[in-house]
């Protein structure tokens, strides 16, 4: 499996996990459907956009600094699409930790792909 495939799968798993945690959050199913379309039509788009938009904030992410979710414009990324900024404010510590795990895996896959 390529890093691109792994990255795309992690994005889909992240959406699935959040859908289970927040079953009433209306945005998650459309996000999953959009992701599936993007992955099918342009498989490298998600990792490329994540690198372009988020990679500059990797230190904050690796340090689990909430600024990463709350203060930065991450437009066009899975983070923005999932409305994590809004979800973050009402998340439990357990949910926040799960989010960090996904984000860190995405960063590591991105790093492996581009280095």
C-alpha positions in Angstrom: 0.0 0.0 0.0 1.3 3.4 -0.9 1.5 6.3 1.5 -1.2 8.0 -0.6 -3.5 5.0 -0.1 -2.8 4.8 3.6 -3.4 8.6 4.0 -6.7 8.4 2.2 -7.8 5.3 4.2 -6.9 7.2 7.5 -9.0 10.1 6.4 -12.0 7.8 5.8 -11.4 6.0 9.1 -11.2 9.4 10.9 -14.6 10.4 9.4 -16.1 7.0 10.4 -14.8 7.3 14.0 -16.2 10.8 14.3 -19.5 9.6 12.9 -19.7 7.1 15.6 -18.8 9.6 18.3 -21.1 12.4 16.9 -24.1 10.5 15.3 -26.2 13.7 15.2 -23.5 15.8 13.4 -25.1 16.4 10.0 -21.9 17.3 8.2 -20.1 13.9 8.5 -21.9 11.8 6.0 -21.6 14.4 3.2 -17.9 14.8 4.1 -17.4 11.0 3.7 -19.2 11.1 0.3 -17.0 14.0 -0.9 -13.9 12.2 0.3 -14.8 9.1 -1.6 -15.3 11.1 -4.8 -12.1 13.0 -4.4 -10.1 9.8 -3.7 -11.6 8.1 -6.7 -11.0 11.1 -9.1 -7.7 12.4 -7.7 -6.1 10.0 -5.2 -3.2 12.3 -4.3 -5.3 15.4 -3.7 -5.8 14.9 0.0 -2.2 14.3 0.9 -1.0 17.1 -1.4 -3.4 19.6 0.1 -2.7 18.5 3.6 1.0 19.0 3.0 0.5 22.4 1.4 -1.9 23.6 4.1 -1.1 21.9 7.4 2.6 20.8 7.3 3.8 24.2 8.3 2.0 23.6 11.7 3.5 20.2 12.3 5.3 21.4 15.5 2.0 22.4 17.0 0.4 19.1 16.0 3.3 17.0 17.4 3.0 19.0 20.6 -0.7 18.5 20.7 -1.2 22.3 20.8 -4.9 23.1 20.5 -4.0 26.1 18.4 -3.6 23.7 15.5 -7.4 23.2 15.5 -8.6 26.5 16.9 -6.4 29.2 15.4 -5.2 28.2 12.0 -7.0 28.3 8.7 -6.9 24.8 7.4 -9.2 25.3 4.4 -9.6 22.5 2.0 -8.3 19.9 4.4 -10.0 17.0 6.1 -9.7 19.0 9.3 -11.7 21.9 7.9 -14.2 19.7 6.2 -15.0 17.8 9.4 -15.5 21.1 11.2 -13.1 20.0 13.9 -12.7 23.5 15.2 -16.4 23.4 16.3 -16.3 19.8 17.4 -13.2 20.3 19.4 -14.7 22.9 21.7 -17.3 20.3 23.0 -15.2 17.2 22.8 -14.2 15.0 25.8 -10.6 14.4 26.5 -10.9 10.9 25.1 -12.3 12.2 21.9 -9.6 14.8 21.7 -6.9 12.2 22.1 -8.5 10.1 19.3 -8.4 13.1 17.1 -4.8 13.8 17.9 -3.9 10.2 17.0 -5.5 10.5 13.6 -3.8 13.8 13.0 -0.4 12.6 14.0 -0.8 9.5 11.7 -1.7 11.8 8.8 1.3 14.0 9.5 3.6 10.9 9.6 2.2 9.5 6.3 2.5 12.9 4.7 6.1 13.2 5.9 7.0 9.7 4.6 5.4 10.5 1.2 7.3 13.8 0.8 10.7 12.9 2.2 
